[in-house]
Amino acid sequence: MMVGFGVVAFYRWQQTQLIFFLLLVLRDFAAGYFFFRRQPAHSRGSRTLTVLAYASSAMPLLYFGSTVSSKALFLASDLLAIVGFLIVVLATVELGTSIGISPANRGLVRSGIYRYIKHPMYLGYVVSEFGLVILNPLNAVFMVLSTSLYVIRAATENKVLKTAR
C-alpha cells in the first residue's frame, strides 16, 4: 500500500514541484521496505481504526499546490518539509521492523528520538504539512483533518501498546 502511495506522491511532485511531495515519495518507499520486513503484531486495533490509519497516511496526497509566488514562502515551506521529514526519517529508522500503519503491538520503542517525543512521526508530519498551509490557505482544512487523525492514531496506539509497558 505504501509503495502505491509513493507512486501517487511522485505524480503529485511532478504536478507541483513541491519538495514536500518528493520527500513523501522517499518516506513511502522507505516505509514500504520496513513493512516487508516488519515483526508480526502481538495485538491489533479494530478494523475501523485500521481504515482511519490508512486514510490518515493518504491524507497528505490530497493537499493543494501553491497559490503564492513568493520565493520566501516557498523557502519556508521547503524548510518545514525538510525539518518535518527529518523527524519522520529518524522515527522510521528507530522503529525499524516495528513500524506499522494501523495500531498494533510490535514492541514498544523507547530509544533514539522516541526517548524524547512519544509520537515523533506524527509531529514530523504536522511540521511538514504546515508548510503546505503557508503556500495555500485552503490546505488548512486538510491540516486540521490530518492532525485530528494523527491524534486519534496516537491515542489508539497508546491503548494498544499499554500492554507492552
Residue, then its C-alpha position, 0 to 999 in steps of 0.5 A: m500500500m505504501v509503495g502505491f502511495g509513493v507512486v501517487a506522491f511522485y505524480r503529485w511532485q511532478q504536478t507541483q514541484l513541491i519538495f514536500f511531495l518528493l520527500l513523501v515519495l522517499r518516506d513511502f518507499a522507505a516505509g514500504y521496505f520496513f513493512f516487508r520486513r516488519q515483526p508480526a503484531h502481538s495485538r491489533g486495533s479494530r478494523t475501523l481504526t485500521v481504515l482511519a490509519y490508512a486514510s490518515s497516511a493518504m491524507p497528505l496526497l490530497y493537499f493543494g499546490s501553491t497559490v503564492s509566488s513568493k520565493a520566501l514562502f516557498l523557502a519556508s515551506d521547503l524548510l518545514a518539509i525538510v525539518g518535518f521529514l527529518i523527524v519522520v526519517l529518524a522515527t522510521v529508522e528507530l522503529g525499524t521492523s516495528i513500524g506499522i500503519s494501523p495500531a498494533n503491538r510490535g514492541l514498544v520503542r523507547s530509544g533514539i528520538y522516541r526517548y524524547i517525543k512519544h509520537p515523533m512521526y506524527l509531529g514530523y508530519v504536522v511540521s511538514e504539512f504546515g508548510l503546505v498551509i503557508l503556500n495555500p490557505l485552503n490546505a488548512v482544512f486538510m491540516v486540521l483533518s490530518t492532525s485530528l487523525y494523527v491524534i486519534r492514531a496516537a491515542t489508539e496506539n497508546k491503548v494498544l501498546k499499554t500492554a507492552r509497558 
